Every structure is written in structure tokens, then in C-alpha cells.
Amino acid sequence: MAASDVRVRATAAAAEWIRKLTAQHGPLMFHQSGGCCDGSAPMCYRLGEFKIGSRDVLLGELEGAPFWIGGDQFERWAHTTLTIDVVKGRGAGFSLEAPEGVRFLTRSDLCDVPPA
């Protein structure tokens, strides 16, 4: 996959946290919904702990963890590349990093990848 085809990526700091959480909890997954839990922050779960819906779209993987986005969110962000970062502070959701005093954060950039 060419760099211009990447739909989701992690900063070095986020990748480090994903590896730490994988070592602690086992295989992980992400879901970006835009729902009530911490706004539109990406939620990190144990693999299979979050039920994927029929409209959810698999954007890619971060450190081996599949990264899904809700269908409605995908339509809104279809022309962006998502960069997952990590910042200090506790989010309001059920994401696995919350007890660690950090939270994942999504940044987006316009890209020229056509919607799937």
C-alpha cells in the first residue's frame, strides 16, 4: 500500500501505547464512532469486545490492531487521513488507555484517497 493510500496511522507515541496495551490486555481493536463517549475520540478495546456493525468500515490496522469507523463517520471523513495520537489526561469513555492517565485523540488531514 502506498503512503498516499493510508487511511489511518499512529504517531510514534500512540504506537508505543498500543504496544503497551497489547502486552497488558492481548490483541486490541479500535472503533471511531463520533458517539457520546468522549465525543469523537477513538475507543480502544480488547479484540472482539466491541460489536462491529454492518455499516462500519475497516480503515486499516495500528500495530496489528484493526481500526474501524462508523459508517456515518466514514461518510463525513471520507476524504481525510486519520492520525491517532495520545495525550495526557483521562477521557470520558471506556477505552483501555483511560486508567493510564492518557487518552487517544484523532487528528485528520485532507487526502486524495477516494472513498471506498
Secondary structure as the mmCIF struct_conf table of DSSP 4:
data_model
#
loop_
_struct_conf.conf_type_id
_struct_conf.id
_struct_conf.beg_label_comp_id
_struct_conf.beg_label_asym_id
_struct_conf.beg_label_seq_id
_struct_conf.end_label_comp_id
_struct_conf.end_label_asym_id
_struct_conf.end_label_seq_id
HELX_RH_3T_P HELX_RH_3T_P1 ALA A 3 ASP A 5
STRN STRN1 VAL A 8 ALA A 10
HELX_RH_AL_P HELX_RH_AL_P1 ALA A 12 HIS A 25
BEND BEND1 GLY A 26 PRO A 27
STRN STRN2 LEU A 28 GLN A 32
BEND BEND2 GLY A 35 CYS A 36
TURN_TY1_P TURN_TY1_P1 CYS A 37 SER A 40
HELX_LH_PP_P HELX_LH_PP_P1 ALA A 41 PRO A 42
STRN STRN3 MET A 43 ARG A 46
TURN_TY1_P TURN_TY1_P2 LEU A 47 GLY A 48
BEND BEND3 GLU A 49 PHE A 50
HELX_LH_PP_P HELX_LH_PP_P2 LYS A 51 GLY A 53
TURN_TY1_P TURN_TY1_P3 SER A 54 ARG A 55
STRN STRN4 VAL A 57 LEU A 62
TURN_TY1_P TURN_TY1_P4 GLU A 63 GLY A 64
STRN STRN5 ALA A 65 ILE A 69
HELX_RH_AL_P HELX_RH_AL_P2 GLY A 71 ARG A 76
TURN_TY1_P TURN_TY1_P5 TRP A 77 HIS A 79
STRN STRN6 THR A 80 LYS A 88
BEND BEND4 GLY A 89 GLY A 89
BEND BEND5 ALA A 92 GLY A 93
TURN_TY1_P TURN_TY1_P6 LEU A 96 GLU A 97
HELX_RH_3T_P HELX_RH_3T_P2 ALA A 98 GLU A 100
TURN_TY1_P TURN_TY1_P7 GLY A 101 GLY A 101
STRN STRN7 VAL A 102 LEU A 110
HELX_LH_PP_P HELX_LH_PP_P3 VAL A 113 PRO A 115
#
